[in-house]
Amino acid sequence: FQAQVSALTQALAGLGACVFNWSENLTVQERFVLSQIILAYVRPCAHLDGAGIGELVRRFDNMPWPQELRYTEVDLAEEERRRGAVFEVHSRMRDAARRASDPDLKHFLKKSANFYPHAMHWEDFRAMCRTALRLDEEDGKLICVFDELDDDRSGMVSVDKVVDFLSKEMPRPAALAPAPHSSPRREFRGLSILPVGPAHR
């Protein structure tokens, strides 16, 4: 039995390390989320294999993630709420846009709401959602979408950006896991976890 447990823990540790190392081409945010998913599965087993899974957990806990990625429990709940709102409103907006009589979505949006020539403030975006797309979602959810589109924080969103947003599929947001609370901030470059197993101890 002990040999089976040892084999399983070694396999779990090695798999977790390899999956993270193969994620090198992902963004920092995506690698951070991936690391938290891996930790959620391996941390409960750390006591079974201190030199394998335990070491893997320690290396993840000491990753030099940028501070802005370190969610507290409250931040995490708020981020999940925001992502859920963006996903929900995106789906409703796409459904409403498909029902539009004008096949030219950009033209339909421009003529159906009080837009500025090239961009809109929050009030214009809200008017577009209420009048052109006939959405009844609460303003708080619409603000989440507006902030998502206003990535340069100019306080304005172009019609082209809205059209592009509605033209793309949006995957259902994955649940996030809280980040470890202690780790120094350093440059995020080439982070990797060495494989953990009999050949690497």
N, C-alpha and C positions, 0 to 999 in steps of 0.2 A: 504493500500500500504506500509506504513512504517513497519508494522508487517512482511510483506513478505520480504522486504529488510533486516530486522533484522535477520529473520530466515535464509536467504541465506548467509549473511555474517558470521553468527555463524557457519553454516555448512562448508563454505569455510575455515574458520580459523581452525576449528577442523580437517577437512580432511588434510589440509596442515601439521598440527602438527603431526597427527597420521602417515601419510606417512613417514615423516622424522624419527620419532621414530622407525618405523618398519624397517628402513634401517640400523640398527645397525651393521649388519654383512657385509655391503659393505665396500670397501676400503675408506680411507680418501678422495682420489680424487673423487670417485664415489659419496660420500655423499656431497662433496662440489658442484659438478655439479647438483645433485638433489636439493640442497638448492637453487641454482640459478634459476632452473626451477620453483620451487614453488614460489619464490619471483617474478618472471616475471609475474605470474598470479595473485598473491594476492596484490602486491604493488599498482597497480592502484585503488584498492578498499579500501585502508587503511583509506581514509578520510571518508568513510561511517560508519566505526565502529572503533573508536580509541581504545576502550578497548578490542576489539577482534582481528580483522585483524591488526589494528595499532600496538597492542602489539606484535603480532606474527612477524610482520616485524621488530620491534625494537629488538626482541630477535635474529632473524636471522642476522641482521646487526651487532650485538655484539658477534657473534660466534667467538671463538678464533682460526680461521683457520690459519694453517702454512703460513708464508709469501710467500712461493714459489707457493702457489695456487692462489694468488691474482693477477689475470690478469688485466693489464691495457687494454684500448681499443686497443692499438697497439699490445700488447702481445696476446690479444684474437684473433685478425685477423690473426696474424702469426701462432698461434696454430691451428686455424681452417684450414688455408692453408696447414699446415704440415699434419694434420690428413687426409684432403682430398686427398693429394698427396699419402700418404701411402695406403689409401683405393683404389685409382685408379690404382696404380702400382701393388698392391697385386692382383687385379682382372685380370690385363693383364698378370702378371706372371703365375697365375693359368691357364689361358686359353692357354698360350704358353706351359706350362708344360704338359697339357693334350694332346697336339698335338705331344708330343715327341714320337719317335718310340720305345724308350727303356722303358719298363714298370717299371724298377727300377730307380726311379727319382734320387736317390742319385748317382747311377752309371752314369746315363746320364749327370748329372751336372759336375761330376768330369772329365769325359772323354771329355767333350765338351768345356772346358775352361781351362785356365792356372792356376789351383788352387795350393795353397800350400797343403801339405799332409793332414792337419787337419783344416786349417783355411785360410782365405783370407783377404787381405787388401782391401781398397776401389778400387784400380785399378783392382784387380782380380774380385771383385764383379761386377764392371762395365763391364768387359770383359764377364763375365757370362751372364749378361743381354743382351749385344749386340750380342754375338756370339751364345750362347747356346739357349737363349730364343728369340733372334731376336727382342728385344724391341727397339722402337725408341723414348721413352720418354726422355725428356730433363734431363741432368745430375742433375739439382736441385731436381727433383722429386726422382731420384734414390738415391741421397744422403739422402733424408728424410727416405727412407726405410732402407738404410744402418745404419743410426743413430738409427732407431727403433730397429734393430736387435743387434746392438752393445751396449747392455744395461749395460755392465760393463765398457764401455768407454776405452777398451783396444786398439781400432783401428783395431780390427780384428773380423771377423765373421766366425763361423764354418759352414761347409757344412750341418751338421746335423741341425743347427739352421735354415738355409734357407729352408731345406726340411720340417721341422716342421712348419715353417711360411706358406709355400705353402699348407700344408696338412689341414690347419684349415680354416673354414669359418670366414670372418671378417664382422661384422655388419657395416652398413653405419654409419659413425660418426654423433652423434647428435650435433646440434648447441649449443655452449656454451654461457653463459650470463656473463656479466662483474660482478666482485665481488664488494661488498661495499668497500669504501675506508678507513674506520676507524674501527679499532678493535685491541685490544692488542693481542700480541702473547703469548699463554699459551700452556700447554700440551693438546693434543687432546685425551682425554679419556672420554668415557661415555657421550658424548654430547647428550642432548635431549632437546626437546621443550615440555613443559607441555601443555596438551590439553587446548585450550582456548574456553570457552563457558559459558553458564549460571551457570553450576555447578562448575566452577572453578574460578569464579571472586570473 
